[in-house]
Amino acid sequence: MDVIRGVLTALGVAIVGLSTAAAQEPPIRVGTIFPMSGPAGTSGIDAAAGARVQVELINKRGGLLGRKLVISQKDDESTPAVGISRANELIGEKADVIFEGRNSPVALAMQPVIAAANILDITCSAKAEAVLSGKGNPYGIRIISSNEIDADAIARYVIETKGAKRIVFMIQNDAYGNDFRQLIETKMKALGKPFEIVLTEKFPFKQADFRVSLTAVKSAKADIVVVINAATSGMSALVQQYRQAGIETPFLAGIALLTPEVFNVAKDQLNGVISGSAYLPELPPLDGIARAQEFYAAYRQAVGRPPGEEAGVAAQAVSVWASAVAQTGTLDRVKVAEAIRGHTVKDTDFGDVAFAANGQMLTKPRMFEVVDGATGKLKLVE
């Protein structure tokens, strides 16, 4: 009897020892770098909240690899030098993965710094083609649709759906805006129908007064005005000034640029504006995906309103990474990246999603028109 009691006691000690060891497993450190102040601050705050809510959902399911996730969130202020500084802070905190990228110049500046530290770097929303060139990050991954994918959707709407022949561009004068404008023009030419770009107005990222440019836009008498403005405050101001100028030409607000904050500021002045998005959780196919709806409900509860595309894309980035980590059983940067790039990642917030060999998630945006900006009502125009 004493022998049995001794064996059981020893076994109990062993079990306690194993439990204690499991409890002492270090957490997985997740870092995010988004602009949480400045012209794109509200969008970055949404992205940060999306990533945070997704991390909380993963922890509620038991964590990842049997470990809890902790998150550290940084503000890049939409400035490349600040982004590099924040990346170095997360490197110092020994982050296991970093999610970044609202503005392309900032993402491009951070990429080589994060790569040199051998940390997996996943870009959420920065769209410049150079993000996946392999120069700054040889294992680049991007969740939001690329400029090339978006340019195709816009070109088809402008030329085929709208039948526009006289086109005006209003674009932010940086890597994102200039790259995107050239791609749209290339895609429109490939459709083989006649058109003319009658005016291109460029502006700095932080600009908020567009009245001089809009005078020229109004005089151009175009069939459509294509606007590329990733600054939340700038897009809101541009929409309002466009209406105040009495311009009746249809306004196409790029892809993923009508954030919840733009809706909150511009409200019914957005009525009739055309845009596109790959994150429309209240419409098919996302309305039928359990993980998408779980995040949607959790975000609404945590933040007090539905998630916009920035939040949904950041959450999807965390979801893709977590699925790849669970599949590979490791946090190793190269192994996780190679399980994503060129493969289909299963059971994410967007369902099973395919990635190109260069790390681009292959999700196409859907074009919509704002029916009621005050309530956020949309209708598809594809």
C-alpha positions in Angstrom: 0.0 0.0 0.0 2.8 2.3 0.9 4.5 1.5 -2.4 1.3 2.4 -4.3 0.9 5.6 -2.3 4.5 6.5 -3.1 4.1 5.8 -6.8 0.9 8.0 -6.9 2.6 10.7 -5.0 5.5 10.7 -7.4 3.2 10.7 -10.3 1.3 13.6 -8.8 4.5 15.6 -8.4 5.4 14.8 -12.0 2.0 16.0 -13.2 2.3 19.2 -11.2 5.8 19.7 -12.5 4.5 19.4 -16.1 1.6 21.7 -15.5 4.0 24.3 -13.9 6.3 24.0 -16.9 3.4 24.5 -19.3 2.2 27.5 -17.2 5.7 29.0 -17.5 5.9 28.7 -21.2 6.7 32.3 -22.5 4.0 34.1 -24.4 4.1 34.6 -28.1 4.9 38.3 -28.7 2.8 40.0 -31.4 3.8 43.5 -32.6 1.8 46.0 -34.7 3.0 49.2 -36.3 0.2 51.4 -37.7 -0.3 55.2 -37.8 -2.4 56.0 -34.8 -2.0 59.8 -35.1 -1.8 62.2 -38.0 -3.8 62.2 -41.3 -4.2 58.4 -41.3 -4.4 58.0 -37.6 -8.1 56.9 -37.4 -7.5 54.2 -39.9 -4.4 53.0 -38.0 -6.4 52.9 -34.8 -8.9 50.7 -36.5 -6.2 48.4 -37.8 -4.6 48.2 -34.3 -8.0 47.4 -32.8 -8.7 44.7 -35.4 -5.4 43.0 -34.7 -6.0 43.3 -30.9 -9.5 41.8 -31.1 -8.2 38.9 -33.2 -5.4 38.2 -30.7 -8.0 38.1 -27.9 -10.2 35.6 -29.9 -7.2 33.3 -30.4 -6.4 33.4 -26.7 -10.0 32.6 -25.9 -9.6 29.5 -28.1 -6.6 28.4 -26.1 -3.8 30.4 -27.6 -1.3 29.2 -30.2 1.0 26.2 -29.9 -0.3 25.9 -26.3 0.9 29.5 -25.5 -0.8 32.7 -24.8 -0.4 35.7 -27.2 0.5 39.2 -25.9 0.4 42.2 -28.2 2.5 45.4 -28.3 1.2 48.2 -30.5 3.2 51.1 -31.9 2.3 54.4 -33.8 4.4 55.1 -36.9 2.8 58.6 -37.3 2.8 57.9 -41.1 6.5 58.8 -41.1 9.2 56.5 -42.4 11.8 57.5 -39.8 9.3 57.0 -37.0 8.3 53.6 -38.4 11.9 52.5 -38.3 12.2 53.6 -34.7 9.1 51.7 -33.8 10.3 48.6 -35.6 13.5 48.7 -33.6 11.4 49.0 -30.4 9.6 45.8 -31.2 12.8 44.1 -32.1 14.1 45.1 -28.7 10.9 43.6 -27.2 11.7 40.3 -29.0 8.6 40.2 -31.1 7.8 36.9 -32.8 5.9 38.5 -35.6 5.1 42.1 -36.7 2.1 43.3 -38.6 2.5 46.7 -40.3 1.7 48.8 -43.2 -0.9 51.5 -43.7 1.3 53.8 -45.8 3.6 52.4 -48.4 6.6 54.7 -47.8 6.6 53.7 -44.1 6.2 50.0 -44.9 9.1 50.1 -47.4 11.3 51.8 -44.9 10.6 49.3 -42.1 10.9 46.1 -44.2 14.7 45.7 -44.3 15.0 46.6 -40.6 12.5 43.9 -39.6 14.0 41.4 -42.0 17.5 41.9 -40.7 16.2 41.0 -37.3 14.9 37.7 -38.7 11.3 38.5 -37.6 8.3 37.5 -39.7 6.9 40.7 -41.2 3.3 40.7 -42.6 2.1 43.8 -44.4 -1.6 44.6 -44.0 -2.6 47.6 -46.1 0.4 49.2 -47.9 -0.3 48.7 -51.6 2.9 49.8 -53.5 4.1 47.0 -55.7 7.6 47.4 -54.2 6.3 45.9 -50.9 6.5 42.5 -52.5 9.5 43.1 -54.7 11.8 41.0 -52.4 14.3 43.9 -51.9 13.3 44.9 -48.4 11.8 41.6 -47.3 12.6 38.4 -49.2 9.6 36.7 -47.4 7.1 39.4 -47.9 3.4 38.8 -47.4 0.5 41.2 -48.0 -3.1 40.8 -47.1 -4.9 43.6 -48.7 -5.4 43.4 -52.5 -2.5 44.8 -54.5 -2.5 48.0 -56.6 -2.5 45.7 -59.7 -5.6 43.8 -58.6 -7.3 47.1 -57.6 -6.3 48.8 -60.8 -7.9 46.1 -62.8 -11.2 46.5 -60.9 -11.2 50.2 -61.3 -10.3 50.1 -65.0 -13.1 47.7 -65.8 -15.6 49.8 -63.9 -14.4 53.1 -65.5 -14.2 51.8 -69.1 -16.6 48.9 -69.3 -19.3 49.6 -66.7 -19.3 53.4 -66.8 -18.2 53.8 -70.4 -16.1 56.8 -69.5 -14.1 58.5 -72.2 -12.9 61.7 -70.4 -11.1 60.8 -67.2 -9.6 63.0 -64.4 -7.1 61.7 -61.7 -6.6 63.2 -58.3 -3.8 61.4 -56.6 -1.5 61.7 -53.6 2.0 62.3 -54.9 4.0 59.4 -53.4 4.9 55.8 -54.1 1.4 54.5 -53.6 -0.5 57.2 -55.5 1.8 57.4 -58.5 2.2 53.6 -58.8 -1.5 53.1 -58.6 -2.4 55.8 -61.2 0.0 54.3 -63.8 -1.4 50.8 -63.2 -4.9 52.0 -63.7 -4.0 53.7 -67.0 -2.2 50.6 -68.2 -5.2 48.4 -67.3 -7.6 50.8 -69.1 -5.4 50.8 -72.3 -5.4 47.0 -72.2 -9.2 47.0 -72.5 -8.9 48.4 -76.0 -11.5 51.2 -75.9 -10.8 54.9 -76.5 -10.4 57.2 -73.6 -8.5 60.4 -72.7 -6.9 61.4 -69.4 -7.8 65.1 -69.5 -6.3 66.1 -66.2 -4.1 64.7 -63.4 -4.0 66.7 -60.1 -1.4 65.6 -57.5 -1.2 66.6 -53.9 0.9 65.8 -50.8 -0.3 63.1 -48.4 -1.1 65.6 -45.6 -3.1 68.1 -47.8 -6.5 69.1 -46.6 -7.5 72.0 -48.8 -8.3 70.9 -52.4 -10.3 74.0 -53.6 -7.7 75.2 -56.2 -7.4 71.7 -57.7 -11.2 71.2 -57.7 -11.6 74.4 -59.8 -9.5 72.7 -62.5 -11.4 69.4 -62.1 -14.8 71.2 -62.5 -13.5 72.9 -65.7 -12.3 69.6 -67.2 -15.9 68.4 -67.8 -14.8 64.7 -67.3 -17.0 61.6 -67.3 -15.5 60.4 -64.0 -13.0 61.6 -61.4 -10.7 58.8 -59.9 -9.4 59.8 -56.5 -6.5 58.1 -54.7 -6.2 59.6 -51.2 -5.2 57.3 -48.3 -5.3 60.1 -45.7 -8.5 59.6 -43.8 -8.8 63.3 -43.0 -7.8 64.3 -46.5 -10.4 62.0 -48.1 -13.1 63.4 -45.9 -12.2 67.0 -46.7 -11.9 66.2 -50.4 -15.4 64.7 -50.5 -16.9 67.6 -48.7 -15.1 70.2 -50.8 -16.1 68.3 -54.0 -19.8 68.7 -53.0 -19.3 72.3 -52.0 -17.8 73.1 -55.4 -21.0 71.8 -57.1 -19.1 69.2 -59.2 -21.6 66.7 -60.7 -19.0 64.4 -62.3 -19.1 60.9 -60.7 -16.5 60.5 -57.9 -14.6 57.2 -57.7 -12.8 56.9 -54.3 -10.2 54.2 -55.1 -10.2 50.9 -53.2 -10.5 50.5 -49.4 -10.3 54.3 -49.0 -13.8 55.0 -47.6 -13.0 54.1 -44.0 -15.6 54.3 -41.2 -14.1 57.6 -40.2 -14.7 59.1 -43.7 -18.3 57.9 -43.4 -18.6 59.5 -40.0 -17.4 62.9 -41.2 -18.8 63.1 -44.7 -22.1 61.2 -44.1 -24.6 61.9 -46.8 -22.1 63.8 -48.9 -20.8 60.4 -49.8 -24.1 59.5 -51.5 -23.4 58.4 -55.0 -19.6 58.0 -54.5 -18.2 54.8 -56.0 -15.5 52.7 -54.4 -14.4 49.1 -53.8 -13.5 46.8 -51.0 -12.5 43.2 -50.3 -13.9 43.4 -46.8 -17.7 43.7 -46.9 -18.7 41.5 -43.9 -22.4 42.1 -44.3 -22.4 40.8 -47.9 -21.4 37.5 -49.5 -19.2 35.6 -49.2 -18.1 36.9 -45.7 -21.6 36.9 -44.3 -21.5 33.1 -44.5 -18.1 32.5 -43.0 -18.2 31.7 -39.2 -14.8 33.1 -38.4 -15.6 36.3 -40.2 -18.8 36.7 -38.3 -17.1 35.8 -35.0 -14.6 38.6 -35.5 -17.3 41.0 -36.7 -19.3 40.5 -33.5 -16.3 40.7 -31.2 -15.1 43.9 -32.8 -18.5 45.5 -32.5 -18.7 44.6 -28.9 -15.1 45.8 -28.2 -15.2 49.0 -30.2 -18.8 49.9 -30.3 -19.3 49.9 -34.1 -18.8 47.6 -37.1 -15.2 47.0 -38.4 -14.1 48.7 -41.6 -11.6 47.4 -44.1 -8.5 48.4 -42.1 -9.7 46.5 -39.0 -10.9 43.5 -41.1 -7.6 43.3 -43.0 -5.5 43.5 -39.9 -7.6 40.8 -38.2 -7.2 38.6 -41.4 -3.5 39.1 -41.3 -3.3 37.7 -37.7 -5.7 34.9 -38.7 -3.6 33.9 -41.7 -0.4 33.9 -39.6 -2.0 31.9 -36.8 -3.3 29.3 -39.2 0.1 28.9 -40.8 1.8 28.7 -37.4 -0.7 26.0 -36.3 -0.1 24.1 -39.5 3.7 24.2 -39.3 3.9 23.9 -35.5 6.6 26.6 -35.3 7.1 30.3 -35.2 10.1 30.1 -37.5 10.0 33.0 -39.9 11.0 31.1 -43.0 8.9 28.0 -42.4 5.7 30.1 -41.6 6.3 32.4 -44.6 6.9 29.4 -47.0 3.6 27.8 -45.7 1.8 31.0 -46.8 3.6 32.2 -50.0 2.3 30.3 -53.1 -0.1 28.2 -51.0 -3.7 28.1 -49.8 -4.1 28.9 -46.1 -7.2 27.2 -44.6 -9.6 28.3 -41.9 -9.0 32.0 -41.9 -11.4 34.9 -41.4 -11.9 35.0 -45.2 -12.2 31.2 -45.4 -9.6 29.3 -47.4 -7.4 31.9 -49.1 -4.8 31.5 -51.8 -1.5 33.4 -52.0 0.6 34.1 -55.0 4.3 33.0 -54.9 5.3 36.6 -54.1 3.2 36.6 -51.0 0.1 38.5 -52.3 -3.2 37.3 -51.0 -5.4 36.7 -54.0 -8.7 38.4 -53.0 -10.4 40.7 -55.5 -12.3 43.9 -54.4 -16.0 44.4 -55.1 -17.1 47.7 -56.5 -20.0 49.5 -54.8 -21.9 52.8 -54.7 -22.8 54.6 -51.5 -26.5 54.7 -51.2 -26.8 56.3 -47.8 -23.6 57.6 -46.3 -25.3 58.5 -43.0 -26.2 54.8 -42.3 -23.4 53.2 -44.4 -25.8 51.5 -46.9 -24.1 50.3 -50.0 -25.1 48.6 -53.2 -22.8 46.5 -55.5 -22.3 48.0 -59.0 -20.3 45.2 -60.7 
